[in-house]
């Protein structure tokens, strides 16, 4: 594998920025780019910390999550819910259809998926990649 050059990084950054050009009002362009860069940065830092804790604590997920909860930035989890009527009681209930970490990678995977995945209610590990 060849070494990554600065011009390759610059080209990738410009290509990413080009996805917003023409779609976003130029006056608001920097707001979108700065937010996306911040979300990406926080996601990368959080993932690195998760992997470091995983190496240190092994499969003790509860301990890892406690450590992550004490980080400077804590990534929230997202719950997608639906209101459904219970067939037996006739009452409306809110059920969780999907839940996931609100990090760059989870959002990107869902954007590329043909249909939103339905989870078992568990929050996926951020180190899946």
C-alpha positions in Angstrom: 0.0 0.0 0.0 1.4 3.4 -0.9 1.9 6.2 1.6 -0.9 8.8 1.8 0.2 12.2 0.5 -1.1 15.6 1.7 -2.5 16.3 -1.8 -4.6 13.1 -1.5 -6.0 14.3 1.8 -6.7 17.7 0.3 -8.4 16.2 -2.7 -10.6 14.0 -0.5 -11.6 17.0 1.6 -12.4 19.1 -1.5 -14.4 16.3 -2.9 -16.4 16.0 0.3 -17.0 19.8 0.3 -18.1 19.7 -3.3 -21.1 17.5 -2.4 -22.7 20.5 -0.7 -21.8 23.1 -3.4 -24.8 24.1 -5.4 -27.2 22.4 -3.0 -26.6 24.7 0.0 -26.9 28.5 0.0 -23.3 29.9 -0.2 -24.0 32.0 2.9 -24.8 28.9 4.9 -22.2 26.6 3.3 -19.6 27.1 6.1 -22.2 26.2 8.7 -22.8 22.8 7.1 -19.1 22.1 6.5 -18.1 23.0 10.1 -20.8 20.9 11.6 -20.0 17.9 9.5 -16.3 18.2 10.3 -17.1 18.5 14.0 -19.4 15.4 13.9 -16.7 13.4 12.1 -14.0 14.5 14.5 -16.0 13.6 17.6 -17.0 10.3 16.1 -13.3 9.5 15.3 -12.2 10.4 18.8 -15.0 8.4 20.4 -14.2 5.4 18.3 -10.5 5.6 19.1 -11.3 5.8 22.8 -13.8 2.9 22.6 -11.1 0.7 20.9 -8.5 1.8 23.5 -10.9 0.8 26.3 -11.8 -2.4 24.6 -8.1 -3.4 24.4 -7.7 -2.5 28.1 -10.9 -4.0 29.5 -11.6 -6.7 27.0 -15.3 -7.6 26.5 -16.5 -5.9 29.7 -18.9 -3.7 27.8 -20.5 -2.2 31.0 -17.1 -1.0 32.2 -16.3 0.4 28.7 -19.6 2.3 28.6 -19.1 3.7 32.1 -15.7 5.1 30.9 -17.2 6.5 27.8 -20.0 8.2 29.8 -17.2 10.2 31.6 -15.7 11.5 28.4 -15.7 15.2 27.6 -18.1 14.6 24.7 -20.7 11.9 25.0 -22.4 10.7 21.9 -26.1 10.3 22.3 -28.1 7.4 21.2 -31.0 7.8 18.8 -34.3 5.9 19.1 -36.7 5.8 16.3 -40.2 5.1 17.6 -43.6 4.4 16.2 -47.0 4.7 17.8 -49.0 1.4 17.3 -52.3 0.3 18.7 -52.2 -2.8 20.9 -54.5 -5.4 19.4 -55.5 -6.9 22.8 -56.1 -3.7 24.8 -56.9 -1.3 22.0 -54.6 1.2 23.6 -51.9 3.1 21.7 -48.3 2.3 22.6 -45.0 3.7 21.6 -42.4 1.1 20.5 -38.8 1.5 19.7 -38.2 0.5 16.0 -34.5 1.2 15.9 -31.8 2.5 18.2 -28.2 3.4 17.4 -25.3 5.7 18.4 -25.5 9.1 16.8 -22.0 9.0 15.4 -20.9 9.7 11.9 -20.5 6.1 10.9 -23.9 4.9 12.1 -25.5 7.8 10.3 -23.5 7.1 7.1 -24.4 3.4 7.2 -28.0 4.2 7.4 -27.8 6.7 4.6 -26.3 4.1 2.3 -28.7 1.3 3.3 -31.6 0.6 0.9 -34.0 0.3 3.9 -33.5 1.3 7.5 -32.2 -1.7 9.5 -34.4 -2.8 12.4 -32.4 -3.6 15.5 -33.3 -5.8 18.5 -33.3 -2.6 20.6 -29.6 -2.9 21.4 -27.2 -0.1 20.6 -24.6 -1.4 18.1 -21.0 -1.3 19.1 -19.2 1.7 17.6 -16.2 -0.4 16.6 -17.9 -2.5 14.0 -15.8 -1.2 11.1 
